[in-house]
């Protein structure tokens, strides 16, 4: 008997996402070698999940859809708090650091233009999951995630 099933190969972008695949690929490429500054500089990744939420995502929604137990501290933060350490230009920055800031500016513009209900969240203490999440379409949410270490 012939197997007509397609292989279940993970795709970074759903064609049904409702936003242009190129935007997600561009964001993914821009953050590919970028790190979020904290006590342990960590990579920044694109992620997405399904959630049937009409308006903005709440802390409870995020905990539920990402599987955090109620005992984990989670809070919404202003989106500017997410961007602040990424967009600041220090006097001592060289060409490489300045290029990274420009990449983050491009990422910010792409996300703000293409995602609805954009919000930022911190989950945990000391080792903190940091999210910038927006609505892709009616049932999909996505954005950036990274890890902060604060002792």
N, C-alpha and C positions, 0 to 999 in steps of 0.2 A: 504494500500500500504506500502511495506517495505521500510525503509529508508536505502539506501546503502552508503550514504555519510559518509566519515570519519569525526570525530570531528576535528575542527580547533584548535588544541592544539599547542601553540607556542613551537617551539623546539629551544634550544640554538644553534644548529648547523644544517645546511642543509647538507644532505647526498650528494648533488651535488656540494658542495663547492670546490672540487678539492684539498683540503688538508685533511690530516687525521683528522677525528673527534676527535681522542684521543689527538691531539695537542691542539685543542681549549678547550677541557675539562680540560686538564692539566693546561693551562694558566688560565682558569676560576677558577680552584681550588687554584692555587698559589696566585692569587690576591684577593681571597675571603675575607680575613680579613686584607688586607693591605690598607694603607691610603697614599695619596700624601701629603707631608708636605707643608703647606702654613699657612697663618694666621688662616685658618680654615681647619684643616686636613680633607680631604674628601676621600670617598672610590673610588677605581679604579674598573672599570667595563669593560667587553668585550662587544663590539658592532659590528654590521655589517650592510651594506646597499648595495643595487644594484646600479651599475653605469657602464655604457658602456664606459669606458675610457681605451684606449690602453696603454699609457705610464703612467708616474707618475701623480698623482692627483695634481691639482693646487688649489690655494686658491679659485678661482672662482668655480671650480668643487665642492669643499667641501661645500661652501656656498649654492650652488644650490641643491645638493643632500641631504643636511641636513636641508634645509629650512630656512637658515638665510637671513634676509633682507639685501639689499645692505648698509644700514646705519650702520650696525654692523661692527666694526673694526676686521679684520681677517688678520693673517700673518703666513707665514711658518717660522719655526724656525729650527735650526739644531737638529737632533734627539738626539745628545749628551746633549743638553740643557734639553730635557725631562728626560733623565736618570740621570743626574748629582746629583740632590738631593736624588735620590733613592739608588744610589750606593756608596755614600760617607760613610766612616766609621769614626765616631768621637771617640776621646779618651774615652769619658764618656759612650759609648755604652756598654750595658750589653748583656747577651746571647740572649735575645729576639730581641733586635735591630739588632744584628749581624745575627741572623737567618733570619730576614726580608730582609736584604741586600742580603743574599744568595738566597732567593726566587726571588728577583728582578733580580739577575744575571741569574737565570734559565729562567725567563720570557723573558728577553732580548735575550738570546741565542735562545729560541724557536721561537720568533717572527722574528729575523733576519735570521734564517735558513728556515722558512716556509712561510714567506710573501715576495712578490716582491714589489719593488718601495716604501719602507718604508719611511714615512715622518712624521714630527711633525707639529702641527698647534696650534695657540692660537686664540681664537675667543672671542671678548668682551673686556671690561675694568672693572676693580675692581673685578667683579665676572666673571672670565675667564674660558671658556670651553677649556680644554686642550685635544688634540687628538694625538695619535700615530697610524697612519693608513697605511695599506699595502694592496696589491692586493692578494686576495685569489685565484681567478681564473679570467677567461675572463670578467665576469660581476659582481663579488662580491668583495667588499672591507670590511675590518674589522680591528679591533685593540683594543686599550685601550682608555678609556675616563675618565676624572675626572674633578673636578672643583677646580680652584685656587681662593683664595681671596687675593687680593693685594690692600691695601688702601694707 
